[in-house]
Amino acid sequence: MRGQREKDGAGDAVLLRAVAAGDPAAMTDLYDRHAGWLHARLTRRCADPEVVREVLQDTFVTVWRSAAGHRGQEAGGWLWTIAARRLVDARRAQERAARVAALPPEPLPHGRCEPAASAEDRVLAALEYGDVGTALDRISPELREVLRATVVDGLSTREAARLLGIPEGTVKSRARRARAELRSALAQLNTSPLGGTA
């Protein structure tokens, strides 16, 4: 009984070591601990509940397969990085499918119109696939995850620090550096021959 209580109170690092050893109960505990907030954040970035469900599932499949690679810090930032990448992959797959199936749309029955993308979806797509997304890919991953947490997801410094497992002061300094690097990357994009003229 005591061992079970200790396991129930185990930190994320302990759970991840158990998951890496193939413990399905530890995986269940990790899922129960993190799936709710991951689902909420994914839903803020994607309006399609089916995509959110698939991304959440893919995230935990990835955790199951790669838990041994976790470096021992709080799992929240690591999990969100995996989930965010899976969401980007899902959107890219949707875009590829849309390009491949670029056939004229079939008329909907009874004169109904197809729903338009939400303003948030359009902004997030522009962030991820436009110049800003390209510039974000050029800055370091730790700076990029701070920007995504504080700017794209709208988390406070304290919330971002808790999520990423770093001190609040580090979030603030990384956010400043990230903005400077992002401005520089955008300037390079705007002056490069492929990025257009300045």
C-alpha positions in Angstrom: 0.0 0.0 0.0 2.8 2.4 0.9 4.5 1.8 -2.4 1.3 2.6 -4.3 0.9 5.9 -2.3 4.5 6.8 -3.2 3.8 6.0 -6.9 0.6 8.1 -6.8 2.7 11.1 -5.5 5.6 10.5 -7.8 6.9 13.4 -9.9 6.8 13.5 -13.6 10.5 12.4 -13.9 9.7 9.3 -11.8 6.7 8.5 -13.9 8.6 9.0 -17.2 11.4 6.6 -16.0 8.7 4.0 -15.2 7.1 4.7 -18.7 10.5 4.2 -20.3 10.7 0.8 -18.5 7.4 -0.1 -20.0 5.0 0.4 -17.0 1.5 1.0 -18.4 0.2 2.1 -15.0 2.8 4.9 -15.0 1.6 5.9 -18.5 -2.0 6.0 -17.3 -0.9 8.3 -14.4 1.1 10.6 -16.7 -1.9 10.8 -19.1 -4.3 11.5 -16.2 -2.0 14.2 -14.9 -1.4 16.0 -18.3 -4.1 15.2 -20.9 -6.6 17.8 -19.6 -4.4 20.9 -20.0 -2.9 19.6 -23.2 -6.4 19.1 -24.7 -7.3 22.6 -23.6 -4.2 24.2 -25.2 -4.6 22.2 -28.4 -8.2 23.3 -28.6 -7.1 26.9 -28.4 -4.9 26.4 -31.4 -7.2 24.1 -33.5 -11.0 24.2 -33.8 -11.3 20.7 -35.2 -12.0 18.3 -32.2 -11.0 15.3 -34.3 -7.6 16.7 -35.1 -7.2 17.7 -31.4 -8.1 14.1 -30.4 -5.6 12.6 -32.9 -2.8 15.0 -31.9 -3.4 14.2 -28.2 -3.3 10.5 -28.9 -0.1 10.9 -31.1 1.5 12.9 -28.3 1.1 10.1 -25.8 2.1 7.4 -28.3 5.3 9.4 -28.8 5.8 9.7 -25.0 5.4 6.0 -24.7 8.0 5.4 -27.4 10.5 8.0 -26.4 10.2 8.4 -22.6 13.8 7.2 -22.2 15.0 10.3 -24.0 13.4 12.7 -21.4 16.1 14.7 -19.6 14.5 14.6 -16.2 13.0 18.1 -16.0 9.3 18.7 -15.4 7.4 16.9 -18.2 4.9 19.8 -19.0 7.2 21.7 -21.4 8.4 18.5 -23.0 4.9 17.2 -23.5 3.7 20.6 -25.0 6.7 20.6 -27.4 5.7 17.2 -28.7 2.0 18.1 -28.9 2.7 21.4 -30.7 4.9 19.6 -33.2 2.2 17.0 -33.8 -0.3 19.7 -34.4 1.9 21.4 -36.9 2.4 18.0 -38.6 -1.3 17.5 -38.7 -2.0 20.9 -40.2 0.8 20.3 -42.8 -0.8 17.0 -43.7 -4.2 18.7 -44.1 -2.6 21.3 -46.4 -0.9 18.7 -48.5 -4.2 16.7 -48.8 -6.0 19.9 -49.7 -3.4 20.7 -52.5 -3.6 17.1 -53.8 -7.4 17.2 -53.8 -7.6 20.7 -55.3 -10.7 19.8 -57.3 -13.6 22.2 -57.7 -15.8 22.0 -54.7 -19.0 20.0 -55.0 -22.1 22.1 -54.3 -23.6 21.5 -50.9 -27.2 20.3 -50.7 -30.0 22.9 -50.3 -27.8 25.9 -50.9 -25.9 25.6 -47.7 -22.5 27.3 -47.5 -19.3 25.7 -46.2 -18.3 27.2 -42.8 -15.4 29.7 -43.0 -12.3 29.3 -41.0 -12.3 31.1 -37.7 -10.3 34.3 -37.3 -8.1 32.5 -34.8 -7.5 29.6 -37.2 -6.5 32.1 -39.9 -4.1 34.0 -37.6 -2.5 30.7 -36.3 -2.1 29.4 -39.9 -0.4 32.7 -40.9 1.9 32.4 -37.8 2.8 28.8 -38.5 3.0 28.9 -42.3 3.8 32.5 -43.3 6.9 34.6 -42.8 6.5 34.6 -39.0 6.4 30.7 -39.0 9.5 30.6 -41.1 11.3 33.1 -38.8 10.2 31.1 -35.7 11.8 28.0 -37.2 15.1 29.9 -37.4 15.3 30.8 -33.8 16.5 28.3 -31.1 13.9 25.8 -29.8 14.0 27.1 -26.2 13.4 30.6 -27.3 10.7 29.5 -29.7 8.8 27.6 -27.0 8.8 30.6 -24.7 7.4 32.8 -27.5 4.7 30.2 -28.3 3.7 29.9 -24.6 3.6 33.6 -23.9 2.5 35.1 -27.2 0.6 32.5 -29.2 -0.9 30.7 -26.2 -1.3 33.8 -24.1 0.2 32.4 -20.9 1.4 34.6 -18.2 5.1 34.5 -17.2 4.3 32.4 -14.2 2.2 30.0 -16.2 4.8 29.7 -18.9 7.5 29.1 -16.3 5.5 26.3 -14.6 4.7 24.7 -18.0 8.2 24.8 -19.3 9.8 24.0 -16.0 12.1 27.0 -15.9 12.3 30.1 -13.5 10.1 33.1 -14.3 13.2 35.3 -14.8 14.4 32.8 -17.4 11.1 33.1 -19.2 11.4 36.9 -19.3 15.0 36.9 -20.5 14.3 34.3 -23.2 11.2 36.2 -24.3 13.3 39.3 -24.8 16.0 37.4 -26.7 13.3 35.5 -28.7 11.7 38.8 -29.8 15.1 40.2 -30.9 16.0 37.1 -32.8 12.5 36.9 -34.4 12.9 40.6 -35.6 16.3 39.8 -37.0 15.0 36.6 -38.8 12.0 38.5 -40.2 14.4 41.3 -41.4 16.5 38.7 -43.2 13.5 37.1 -44.8 12.3 40.5 -46.1 15.7 41.3 -47.6 16.5 37.9 -49.1 15.9 37.4 -52.8 13.4 34.6 -52.0 11.6 36.6 -49.3 10.8 39.7 -51.5 12.2 43.2 -51.4 12.6 45.3 -48.3 
